[in-house]
Amino acid sequence: MADPKGFLTTGREVAQTRPVGERVKDWNEVYVPGSLLPIISKQAGRCMDCGIPFCHNGCPLGNLIPEWNDYAYREDWSAASERLHATNNFPEFTGRLCPAPCESACVLGINQPAVTIKNVEVSIIDKAWDSGDVTPQPPERLSGKTVAVIGSGPAGLAAAQQLTRAGHTVAVFERADRIGGLLRYGIPEFKMEKSHINRRIEQMRAEGTKFRTEVEIGKDIDAAKLRRRYDAVVIAAGATVSRDLPVPGRELNGVHFAMEYLPLANKVQEGDLTVSPITAEGKHVVVIGGGDTGADCVGTAHRQGAASVTQLEIMPRPGEERNANQPWPTFPMLYKVTSAHEEGGERVYSVSTTHFEGDEDGNVQALHLIEVEFKDGKLEQKAGTERVIPAQLVTLAMGFTGTDQANGLVQQFGLELDERGNVARDDDYATNVDGVYVAGDAGRGQSLIVWAIAEGRSAARGVDRFLTGTSALPAPIRPTDRSLTV
C-alpha cells in the first residue's frame, strides 16, 4: 500500500490549467507543463490498495492501478512505467483523453473525491518518455506470417503493436495522409498535442510495424485482394459515419458535421493549411450535441475567434452528484465542465432543432429550436417555447452510427453485420470471413478510447492464435463485454 493514511490526510488535487485568456490564443495543451509532478506522489498515495480494486472493473484494460499508484507514491518511475505498459500500449493517450471510468469506480469515491488516477497515469508515462524508459521492443524472432491492419486509430495501433511484438510482419493501412485516425484529426491539439502520436509511431516503426497512408481499402485496394495477400486481416476502421440531422435547411452552407470541421483545424496545426476553409472567426457558432466531440468543437471555435458559441443538447442537464439509479461503481451521467466550457459560451439543454434559416445566398444565418421534455419515456415538444438564435456556423456533433460502407470494404470482404449495423464477430473477434478479424468501434460501435485499445489487444490474441495455433498475448475483454453501467 502507498500511504496508509493518504486518503485521510491528503485532499484531491488535479492538473493545473493555464489561464483562459492565455490558452485560447494558442493550440497548445491546456495544462500547465510540469504542474503535476510536485503533487502527484501524494495524490497517488491517496490510493487505498483495496482488497477488491473496483477501478479494475471500471477500466476495460484491466490496468494495475493500485500497483502503479504505489510505485508513483515511492517515485519509482521506471517500475511504475513497466506496470502501466503491462496492460496499456498507449497510456499517454488515455491519460489525456479517457473520461476515466476507473475514477468513477474508485472505492474512495463512495464518500470522498476519487483518486486522480488519470493524472497519475499521464505523469508516469510523461516521466517515462523524458527519462528514456520507453524504448522499442522488437520481436526476438519472426513468425513468417503477415497481417494487414485497416485503420490507425487506437484499436488498430494497439492490435498492430501487439502482433508485431509477437513476431508477425504487420502493415497498417490508413486512408488519411497521416497515421492516427481520429486521434490525429478528430482530437484538437489543445487536448492532445500530436507529438505524442508521432513518437509512438516512431517506436512502432523501430519495432518493425509498416505504415501505409493515403490507402483506402475498398477503393484503392480491393478488400478481397488484400485478404489474399496477407495471412490475416484486422479491420479497425472505426465507426466513422456521423449521425445526421434531417431538418429543413440542412443543405445550407455553413452546416457541417463535426468531423468535417475538426480535421481541417488540425490540418492548420500540422502546417498543411494556412487558414481552415471552415472557420468560426467572427461568426455566431452553434454546436449541436453535448458530448466530448461537441466540446472539442466549442474549444476550437474559441481559438478561431468566434463571435459567440452556443452548445445545444436534447437531453436534460445532468446533475452534479450521482443519481440514485446510477450507484457506485457504475459510470454516472454528471454535469461536466471541460476546459473548453471554462473558456466561455452558452450551454442549452432540453432543446431540439426544428429547422435552419438561410440568407439569399444559401448561407445559414439562424437556427430555430424548441424546448423538449420526456413524458412516459417519449420526447415531446413544449408548445410556445420556440425561439431563434443566430447561427453562421453549425457543427453536428451527435455521435456516429457505424462503420463506413460506402467505400466497399464491407461488401468486398462479404462481411456480416449485427443488428446494430456493426461488423459481426465471434468470441475471438473473428468475422464470418476466414482470417478476417474486427476490433474497436467497427465491431463494438461508438465507444471510448480505453475500449478501443482493449479491443485491439484482445483481437491481436485471436489473430495470433489463428496464425500459430496458440498465443501468449493478453485479451483483457470479450467482444460482448460492456461498460460498468446500469
Secondary structure as GFF3:
##gff-version 3
##sequence-region A 1 486
A	DSSP	alpha_helix	6	9	.	.	.	ID=ss1
A	DSSP	alpha_helix	20	23	.	.	.	ID=ss2
A	DSSP	alpha_helix	37	44	.	.	.	ID=ss3
A	DSSP	alpha_helix	54	58	.	.	.	ID=ss4
A	DSSP	alpha_helix	65	73	.	.	.	ID=ss5
A	DSSP	alpha_helix	77	85	.	.	.	ID=ss6
A	DSSP	alpha_helix	91	97	.	.	.	ID=ss7
A	DSSP	alpha_helix	101	104	.	.	.	ID=ss8
A	DSSP	three_ten_helix	107	110	.	.	.	ID=ss9
A	DSSP	alpha_helix	117	131	.	.	.	ID=ss10
A	DSSP	beta_strand	146	150	.	.	.	ID=ss11
A	DSSP	alpha_helix	154	165	.	.	.	ID=ss12
A	DSSP	beta_strand	169	174	.	.	.	ID=ss13
A	DSSP	alpha_helix	182	185	.	.	.	ID=ss14
A	DSSP	alpha_helix	195	207	.	.	.	ID=ss15
A	DSSP	beta_strand	210	213	.	.	.	ID=ss16
A	DSSP	alpha_helix	223	229	.	.	.	ID=ss17
A	DSSP	beta_strand	232	235	.	.	.	ID=ss18
A	DSSP	beta_strand	241	242	.	.	.	ID=ss19
A	DSSP	beta_strand	255	257	.	.	.	ID=ss20
A	DSSP	alpha_helix	258	270	.	.	.	ID=ss21
A	DSSP	beta_strand	284	288	.	.	.	ID=ss22
A	DSSP	alpha_helix	292	303	.	.	.	ID=ss23
A	DSSP	beta_strand	308	313	.	.	.	ID=ss24
A	DSSP	alpha_helix	339	342	.	.	.	ID=ss25
A	DSSP	beta_strand	346	349	.	.	.	ID=ss26
A	DSSP	beta_strand	351	358	.	.	.	ID=ss27
A	DSSP	beta_strand	364	375	.	.	.	ID=ss28
A	DSSP	beta_strand	378	381	.	.	.	ID=ss29
A	DSSP	beta_strand	387	390	.	.	.	ID=ss30
A	DSSP	beta_strand	393	396	.	.	.	ID=ss31
A	DSSP	beta_strand	400	402	.	.	.	ID=ss32
A	DSSP	alpha_helix	409	413	.	.	.	ID=ss33
A	DSSP	beta_strand	436	438	.	.	.	ID=ss34
A	DSSP	alpha_helix	441	444	.	.	.	ID=ss35
A	DSSP	alpha_helix	449	468	.	.	.	ID=ss36
###
